[in-house]
């Protein structure tokens, strides 16, 4: 059994839209994810999030409060990976235009502003619909 993987995610809203990564894997339809990734040993959650955003969306972020926690079970070749996802409210510069950063995830093909409600079926994991002001801190368990 693998250890639980700590993962950080940036929740960045502007004009009702959420900043997301567009990802594609061979033979599968495109899907959307929040910027972020694995927290490395010895790295704080906020440092990990700033590093991941710089790599994936090509900009510095201001990390705010922890707003949600979700558990994600991702099927992998070696078995199911259990991730504990920490979602932080973040901000980017007002003049930020979405780009793919210098070190994106291998499946990342774009960075865009998207409506979480209108495109809820494209989000992985499927907690995007819960990213509202009145959502609980613990969002629950999701398939990755």
C-alpha positions as CSV (number, residue, x, y, z in Angstrom):
1,X,0.0,0.0,0.0
2,X,1.4,3.4,-1.0
3,X,1.4,6.3,1.5
4,X,-1.1,9.0,1.1
5,X,0.2,11.6,-1.3
6,X,-0.1,15.3,-0.2
7,X,-1.2,17.4,-3.1
8,X,-1.9,21.2,-3.3
9,X,-4.3,23.0,-5.7
10,X,-4.8,26.7,-6.5
11,X,-8.4,27.9,-6.7
12,X,-8.2,31.1,-8.7
13,X,-11.4,32.9,-9.7
14,X,-11.8,35.9,-11.9
15,X,-15.2,37.2,-13.1
16,X,-16.9,34.0,-12.0
17,X,-14.5,31.8,-14.0
18,X,-11.9,29.4,-12.6
19,X,-8.3,29.2,-13.9
20,X,-7.8,25.6,-15.0
21,X,-5.4,23.4,-16.9
22,X,-6.6,21.6,-20.0
23,X,-5.2,18.1,-20.2
24,X,-5.3,15.4,-22.8
25,X,-4.2,11.7,-22.6
26,X,-4.0,9.5,-25.6
27,X,-7.4,8.0,-26.5
28,X,-9.3,10.0,-23.9
29,X,-11.4,13.2,-24.2
30,X,-9.8,16.4,-22.8
31,X,-10.4,17.3,-19.2
32,X,-9.8,20.1,-16.8
33,X,-7.8,20.3,-13.5
34,X,-6.8,22.9,-11.0
35,X,-3.1,24.0,-11.1
36,X,-1.0,22.4,-8.5
37,X,0.6,19.1,-7.7
38,X,2.6,16.9,-5.3
39,X,4.1,18.5,-2.2
40,X,7.7,17.4,-1.8
41,X,9.3,16.3,1.5
42,X,10.5,19.3,3.5
43,X,8.4,21.7,1.4
44,X,5.6,23.7,3.0
45,X,2.1,23.4,1.3
46,X,2.3,27.1,0.3
47,X,5.8,26.8,-1.1
48,X,4.7,23.7,-3.1
49,X,1.7,25.6,-4.5
50,X,3.8,28.6,-5.5
51,X,6.4,26.3,-7.2
52,X,3.7,24.2,-9.0
53,X,1.9,27.3,-10.3
54,X,5.1,28.8,-11.6
55,X,5.9,25.6,-13.4
56,X,2.4,24.9,-14.8
57,X,0.7,28.3,-15.4
58,X,3.8,30.4,-15.7
59,X,3.1,33.0,-13.0
60,X,3.5,33.8,-9.4
61,X,0.5,33.3,-7.2
62,X,-0.5,34.8,-3.9
63,X,-1.6,32.0,-1.7
64,X,-4.5,32.7,0.6
65,X,-6.5,30.6,3.0
66,X,-7.0,26.9,2.9
67,X,-10.6,26.7,1.7
68,X,-11.2,23.0,1.0
69,X,-9.8,19.5,1.5
70,X,-10.7,16.6,-0.8
71,X,-9.7,13.0,-0.9
72,X,-9.0,11.6,-4.4
73,X,-8.5,8.0,-5.4
74,X,-6.6,7.8,-8.7
75,X,-6.3,4.6,-10.7
76,X,-2.6,4.0,-11.7
77,X,-0.8,1.1,-13.3
78,X,0.7,0.2,-9.9
79,X,-2.7,0.4,-8.1
80,X,-4.9,3.1,-6.7
81,X,-3.2,6.3,-5.5
82,X,-4.8,8.0,-2.4
83,X,-4.3,11.8,-2.6
84,X,-5.2,14.3,0.1
85,X,-5.8,17.5,-1.9
86,X,-5.5,20.8,-0.1
87,X,-7.3,23.6,-2.0
88,X,-6.1,27.1,-1.4
89,X,-7.7,30.4,-2.5
90,X,-5.1,32.1,-4.7
91,X,-4.7,35.2,-6.7
92,X,-2.8,36.1,-9.9
93,X,-1.9,39.5,-11.2
94,X,-4.8,41.4,-12.8
95,X,-3.0,41.5,-16.1
96,X,-2.3,37.7,-16.1
97,X,-3.2,36.0,-19.4
98,X,-3.4,32.2,-19.2
99,X,-0.3,30.4,-20.6
100,X,1.2,27.0,-20.2
101,X,4.2,27.4,-17.9
102,X,7.8,26.4,-18.5
103,X,7.5,22.9,-16.8
104,X,3.9,21.7,-17.3
105,X,2.5,18.3,-16.5
106,X,3.1,15.9,-19.4
107,X,-0.6,15.8,-20.3
108,X,-1.2,19.6,-20.0
109,X,-2.0,21.3,-23.3
110,X,-3.4,24.6,-22.3
111,X,-4.4,27.0,-19.4
112,X,-7.8,28.7,-19.6
113,X,-10.5,30.5,-17.7
114,X,-13.6,28.2,-17.4
115,X,-17.0,28.2,-15.8
116,X,-17.0,25.4,-13.1
117,X,-20.7,25.0,-13.4
118,X,-21.0,25.0,-17.2
119,X,-18.1,22.6,-17.7
120,X,-18.5,20.5,-14.5
121,X,-18.5,17.3,-16.4
122,X,-15.0,18.1,-17.8
123,X,-13.4,18.6,-14.3
124,X,-11.2,15.9,-12.8
125,X,-11.7,15.1,-10.0
126,X,-15.3,16.1,-10.0
127,X,-15.3,18.6,-7.1
128,X,-15.4,21.7,-9.2
129,X,-19.1,22.0,-8.7
130,X,-18.5,22.3,-5.0
131,X,-16.1,25.3,-5.2
132,X,-18.6,27.8,-3.8
133,X,-18.5,30.1,-0.9
134,X,-20.9,28.0,1.2
135,X,-19.2,24.6,0.4
136,X,-17.8,22.8,3.5
137,X,-14.1,22.6,4.3
138,X,-14.1,18.8,3.7
139,X,-15.5,18.2,0.2
140,X,-15.5,14.4,0.4
141,X,-14.1,11.5,-1.6
142,X,-13.7,11.5,-5.4
143,X,-12.4,9.3,-8.1
144,X,-9.5,10.8,-10.0
